[in-house]
Amino acid sequence: MRMTPDERVKETCRLIREARAFWDDHQNAACRRVRQRAMALYESLSSDEREQVPQVLRVWLRYRSEKYFGAHRTKPKKKRPEGRDN
């Protein structure tokens, strides 16, 4: 099923808000996953559609979160097993 332009904008906004909620809850892996989906959808929007995304969401997606999740950052470490002391 193809989304209409309005549905794509709405879904992009929803994904950005979801990623921000994960960010606020310090759930970085979930935030990274949802942010990547939001970024992919945002990149597929036309310039007119991008203007429909509220500026506060665009700023978070494109600039603030890039600081923490950009390609220049070190990849997340794998979780260590519980109960190991080093």
Buried (B, 14 or more C-beta within 10 A) or exposed (E): EEEEEEEBBBBBBBBBBBBBEBBEEEBBEBBBEBBEBBBEBBEEBEEEBBEBBEEEBBEBBEEEBBEEBEEEEEEEEEEEEEEEEE
